[in-house]
Amino acid sequence: PDTLTSMISLALILHDQRKYDEAEPLYRRALEGRKEVFGEEHPDTLESMNTFAIFLMVDQRKHDEAEFLFRRVLDGTKKELGAEHRITLISKHTLALVLRAQHKYDEAEALCRRTLEGRKEVLGEEHPDTLTSMISLALILHDQRKY
């Protein structure tokens, strides 16, 4: 476990230095290692999976692979933490973002609406995460010209 944590730390440093070709294999090896050591749905594995998916989406523009990982993270967090847990709501939101990036607007909109409702219930109307969901939904609607 310590070696895997160090591997992720090094991947994050390389990522911050924009050395993406060096960071990506470390993210992959750390994720595979955590799956082997902890199992697919362990919180540490899900955290690594989410971090790697964000890297793939934002920095590598590998949206298909990021979507696959975000769906697995969402399934795991729902199962381990519950559908309305704050971490699960974050997972829903990030999946909606990658769906928007892929122009899968109908699914992105529906997921973003569910996330927004969940955040309103769990966190309240004025919480920063709730407001972030409102902005994301507005952007998805704008992309679809639903003014």
C-alpha positions as CSV (number, residue, x, y, z in Angstrom):
1,P,0.0,0.0,0.0
2,D,2.8,2.5,0.8
3,T,4.4,1.8,-2.6
4,L,1.1,2.5,-4.3
5,T,0.6,5.7,-2.4
6,S,4.2,6.8,-3.4
7,M,3.4,5.9,-7.0
8,I,0.3,8.1,-7.0
9,S,2.2,10.9,-5.4
10,L,4.9,10.7,-8.1
11,A,2.2,10.6,-10.8
12,L,0.6,13.8,-9.3
13,I,3.9,15.5,-9.3
14,L,4.6,14.6,-12.9
15,H,1.1,15.6,-13.7
16,D,1.6,19.0,-12.1
17,Q,4.8,19.4,-14.2
18,R,2.8,18.6,-17.3
19,K,4.8,15.4,-17.9
20,Y,1.7,13.6,-18.9
21,D,3.4,10.7,-20.8
22,E,5.3,9.9,-17.6
23,A,2.3,10.4,-15.3
24,E,-0.2,8.2,-17.1
25,P,1.6,4.8,-16.7
26,L,2.1,5.5,-13.0
27,Y,-1.6,6.3,-12.6
28,R,-2.5,3.1,-14.4
29,R,-0.1,0.9,-12.4
30,A,-1.2,2.4,-9.1
31,L,-4.8,1.9,-10.0
32,E,-4.2,-1.8,-11.0
33,G,-2.2,-2.3,-7.8
34,R,-4.9,-0.9,-5.6
35,K,-7.5,-3.1,-7.3
36,E,-5.3,-6.2,-6.6
37,V,-4.5,-5.2,-3.0
38,F,-7.8,-3.7,-1.8
39,G,-10.4,-4.8,-4.3
40,E,-12.4,-2.9,-7.0
41,E,-14.8,-1.1,-4.6
42,H,-12.5,-0.1,-1.8
43,P,-12.5,3.6,-1.1
44,D,-8.8,3.9,-1.9
45,T,-9.3,2.2,-5.2
46,L,-12.3,4.3,-6.1
47,E,-10.3,7.5,-5.2
48,S,-7.4,6.4,-7.5
49,M,-9.9,5.5,-10.2
50,N,-11.5,9.0,-9.9
51,T,-8.2,10.8,-9.9
52,F,-7.0,8.9,-13.0
53,A,-10.4,9.5,-14.8
54,I,-10.1,13.3,-14.1
55,F,-6.5,13.2,-15.5
56,L,-7.8,11.4,-18.6
57,M,-10.7,13.7,-19.1
58,V,-9.0,17.1,-18.5
59,D,-5.4,16.6,-19.5
60,Q,-5.5,13.8,-22.1
61,R,-9.0,14.3,-23.6
62,K,-9.5,10.5,-23.4
63,H,-13.2,10.9,-22.8
64,D,-14.3,7.4,-23.5
65,E,-11.9,5.8,-21.1
66,A,-12.7,8.5,-18.5
67,E,-16.4,7.9,-18.9
68,F,-15.9,4.2,-18.3
69,L,-13.9,4.9,-15.1
70,F,-16.3,7.5,-13.8
71,R,-19.2,5.0,-14.3
72,R,-17.3,2.5,-12.2
73,V,-16.6,5.0,-9.5
74,L,-20.2,6.0,-9.4
75,D,-21.4,2.4,-9.1
76,G,-18.8,1.8,-6.4
77,T,-19.6,4.9,-4.4
78,K,-23.4,4.2,-4.6
79,K,-22.8,0.7,-3.4
80,E,-20.4,1.6,-0.6
81,L,-21.7,4.9,0.5
82,G,-25.3,5.2,-0.7
83,A,-26.9,7.2,-3.5
84,E,-27.1,10.5,-1.7
85,H,-23.7,10.6,0.0
86,R,-21.7,13.7,-0.8
87,I,-18.9,11.6,-2.5
88,T,-21.5,9.8,-4.6
89,L,-22.9,13.1,-5.7
90,I,-19.4,14.3,-6.7
91,S,-19.1,11.1,-8.8
92,K,-22.4,11.8,-10.5
93,H,-21.3,15.4,-11.2
94,T,-18.0,14.4,-12.8
95,L,-19.7,11.8,-14.9
96,A,-22.1,14.5,-16.1
97,L,-19.1,16.6,-17.0
98,V,-17.5,14.0,-19.2
99,L,-20.8,13.2,-20.9
100,R,-21.1,16.9,-21.7
101,A,-17.5,16.9,-23.1
102,Q,-18.7,14.0,-25.4
103,H,-21.8,15.9,-26.5
104,K,-24.0,13.3,-24.8
105,Y,-26.3,16.1,-23.7
106,D,-29.5,14.2,-22.9
107,E,-27.7,11.9,-20.5
108,A,-25.6,14.7,-19.1
109,E,-28.6,16.8,-18.5
110,A,-30.6,14.1,-16.7
111,L,-27.6,13.1,-14.5
112,C,-26.9,16.8,-13.7
113,R,-30.5,17.4,-12.7
114,R,-30.5,14.3,-10.4
115,T,-27.2,15.5,-8.9
116,L,-28.5,19.0,-8.4
117,E,-31.6,17.7,-6.6
118,G,-29.5,15.4,-4.4
119,R,-27.2,18.2,-3.5
120,K,-30.1,20.5,-2.7
121,E,-31.5,17.9,-0.3
122,V,-28.2,16.8,1.3
123,L,-26.2,20.0,1.3
124,G,-28.7,22.8,0.9
125,E,-29.5,25.4,-1.8
126,E,-26.5,27.7,-1.1
127,H,-23.7,25.1,-0.7
128,P,-20.9,25.6,-3.2
129,D,-21.3,22.1,-4.6
130,T,-25.0,22.8,-5.2
131,L,-24.2,26.0,-6.9
132,T,-21.6,24.2,-9.0
133,S,-24.3,21.8,-10.2
134,M,-26.5,24.7,-11.1
135,I,-23.8,26.2,-13.2
136,S,-23.0,22.8,-14.9
137,L,-26.7,22.3,-15.7
138,A,-26.9,25.8,-17.1
139,L,-23.9,25.1,-19.4
140,I,-25.4,21.8,-20.6
141,L,-28.7,23.6,-21.4
142,H,-26.8,26.3,-23.1
143,D,-24.9,23.8,-25.2
144,Q,-28.3,22.4,-26.3
145,R,-29.6,26.0,-27.0
146,K,-32.3,25.5,-24.3
147,Y,-32.4,29.1,-23.2
